[in-house]
Amino acid sequence: MRKNASKPSGAMSPELRPLTIGILAIITCAAFEAMAVVTAMPSVARELSGESSYGLAFSMYLTASLLGTVVAGSWCDRKGPRPALAVGMSLMIVGLLAAGVAPDFWLVTVGRAVSGLGGGFMIVAVYVVIGRSFPQQAQPVVFGWLAAAWVVPALVGPVVAGFVTEHFGWRWVFLGVVPVVVAAVLIVWPKTRELGPIDAAHESPAKDRVLRGLALAGGVFAAQWSVVHLADRDSPTPGTVLGLTGIAAVGVVVALVVLPALLPKGTLMLARGLPSIIATRGIVNVAFFGTEAFIPLMLVNSREIDPGTAGLTLSAGALGWSAGSFVQARVTFGRQWLLVAGSSVLSASLAAFALATAVEAPLWVLVVVWGLSGFAMGMTLSSTSVLVLKLSERSEQGRNSAALQLSDQLGGVVGTAGAGALFALLHDDADPGHVPTFVAIWLALWVFTAAGIVSGLRGARSSADGSDLTPSKSMEGTVSA
């Protein structure tokens, strides 16, 4: 395994270039899968009568990712990132195949969950590879390139997915991504051979952590399933309301009980330093991904735009994300202040998006505004990634990266599941393009951007005097690996 002293300075140095290319291949694969599936999903929901459960297809992907992230964090610390990467890729392929042949919408949701489980393994492995292989001065550049790896999929993915959906059927969107995943495996696999466990101290099984991960995923699943089914029922009986409400309440309680032990101490209370940085990641994700999941559905149903054209709005978000990440890699002031700037820009742009939707502004206005939202996310999320690795002991990079991704995915789950519940509650089958329904969703999600500003300020102020900028035992109070 490489030692810190021998690390070359550049991400494209001869020694690191193959590894950099392999990592970019993985992210490109994940980006293409995401852009293609989101573009095709309105057609899937229409053909399989799954519009009332539309949000579950996205939130279940993220829910399963929670479990994969928790397991992968300890696994990468004990065994290195290679096994988690292999399992993650395999699960993603299985999930894509299952969704591609599914005869019912609930089976599509199951396939998405399996892919999400694989995605959880993959992203933690990638973060650990970056933390252990690249010097700190190169990490902002690497994360900028990872965002840039979304550019081609963002431009090509919606167009290709829209064309395939219209001419060959949505199933081939899922099935067609499988060769892309296989290609990424073949590129990156030989490059991770040297990245074993950091030391022998992490060889013991992390059973408690895995059990807590299972409880978290189960609680989140129970809560969102109950809320969506309660909102979808016409005139439910008092017994049905009581039963579903009880299941949702139990799910929320279970999630809140086990979550603190999986995150750095004080994360839920926005404690200064690393906890508030990780919390910011989750909070802004609530707003962004909850909105993004329903943009194609709004454009297809409200404006009768074809899936490919609707997907180009998401392309603008991805391009903006790349630009924001490019900017953050070149900052010369305190990186922690980018969390405040990004959250503020996201708040303004999401409010503008709700207004533009309400007045039925031209499509190009929505494209520009959503691109600005993506720019804010690129600044914010890439900065949180760099800061978390900088503040982590090498022996804790796996768990801290897992905590960051846990916050990331939980934010996406809350956003998409909450938006899905609102949609199920407000939508009318006789008028699926009802604009006020979507405006209500955007405004509800906008509230979280204010919380993101507060959390970002907590992180920025904690580092203003230079404190919290050295690696520490940040997982104090969590379940040991």
RAVENBEL-V812732 format. One record per backbone hydrogen bond with DSSP energy under -0.5 kcal/mol. CO is the residue of the C=O (numbers start at 1). NH is the residue of the N-H. Records with the same first field share a line. If there is no record, write none. Layout:
CO=NH ; NH
//
This chain:
3=6
4=7
8=135
10=13
13=17
14=18
16=20
17=21
18=22
19=23
20=24
21=25
22=26
23=27
24=28
25=29
26=30
27=31
28=32
29=33
30=34
31=35
32=36
33=37
34=38
35=39
36=40
37=41
38=42
40=43 ; 44
41=45
42=46
43=47
44=48
45=50 ; 51
46=49
48=105
50=53
51=54
53=56 ; 57
54=57 ; 58
55=58 ; 59
56=60
58=62
59=63
60=64
61=65
62=66
63=66 ; 67
64=68
65=69
66=70
67=71
68=72
69=73
70=74
71=75
72=76
73=77
74=78
75=79
76=80
77=198 ; 199
80=84
81=85
82=86
83=87
84=88
85=89
86=90
87=91
88=92
89=93
90=94
91=95
92=96
93=97
94=98
95=99
96=100
97=101
99=102
104=107 ; 108
105=109
106=110
107=111
108=112
109=113
110=114
111=115
112=116
113=117
114=118
115=119
116=120
117=121
118=122
119=123
120=124
121=125
122=126
123=127
124=128
125=129
126=130
127=131
128=132
129=133
130=134
135=138 ; 139
136=139 ; 140
138=142
139=143
140=144
141=145
142=146
143=147
144=148
145=149
147=150
148=151
149=153
150=154
151=155
152=156
153=157
156=160
157=161
158=162
159=163
160=164
161=165
162=166
163=167
164=168 ; 169
169=172
170=173 ; 174
171=175
172=176
173=177
174=177 ; 178
175=178
177=180 ; 181
178=182
179=183
180=184
181=185
182=186
183=187
184=188
185=189
188=191 ; 192
189=192
190=193
192=195
194=196
195=82
199=202
200=203
205=207
206=210
207=211
208=212
209=213
210=214
211=215
212=216
213=217
214=218
215=219
216=220
217=221
218=222
219=223
220=224
221=225
222=226
223=227
224=228
225=229
226=230
227=231
228=232
229=233
230=233
233=235
237=241
238=242
239=243
240=244
241=245
242=246
243=247
244=248
245=249
246=250
247=251
248=252
249=253
250=254
251=255
252=256
253=257
254=258
255=259
256=260
258=261
259=262 ; 263
260=263
261=479
264=267
266=271
267=270
271=276
272=275
273=277
274=278
275=279
276=280
277=281
278=282
279=283
280=284
281=285
282=286
283=287
284=288
285=289 ; 290
286=290
287=291
288=292
289=293
290=294
291=294 ; 295
292=295 ; 296
294=298
295=299
296=300
297=301
298=302 ; 303
299=303 ; 305
300=304
306=310
307=311
308=312
309=312 ; 313
310=313 ; 314
311=314 ; 315
312=316
313=317
314=318
315=319
316=320
317=321
318=322
319=323
320=324
321=325
322=326
323=327
324=328
325=329
327=330
328=331
334=337
335=338
336=339 ; 340
337=341
338=342
339=343
340=344
341=345
342=346
343=347
344=348
345=349
346=350
347=351
348=352
349=353
350=354
351=355
352=356
353=357
354=358
355=359
356=361
357=360
362=365 ; 366
363=367
364=368
365=369
366=370
367=371
368=372
369=373
370=374
371=375
372=376
373=377
374=378
375=379
376=380
377=381
378=382
379=383
380=384
381=385
382=386
383=387
384=388
385=389
386=390
387=391
389=392
391=472
393=396
394=397
396=400
397=401
398=402
399=403
400=404
401=405
402=406
403=407
404=408
405=409
406=410
407=411
408=412
409=413
410=414
411=415
412=416
413=417
414=418
415=419
416=420
417=421
418=422
419=423
420=424
421=425
422=426
423=427
428=431
429=432
431=428 ; 434
434=437 ; 438
435=438 ; 439
436=440
437=441
438=442
439=443
440=444
441=445
442=446
443=447
445=448
446=449 ; 450
447=450 ; 451
448=452
449=453
450=454
451=455
452=456
453=457
454=458
455=459
456=460
457=461
458=273 ; 462
459=463
460=463
461=464
463=466
466=469
472=393 ; 474
473=476
474=265
475=478
476=265
//
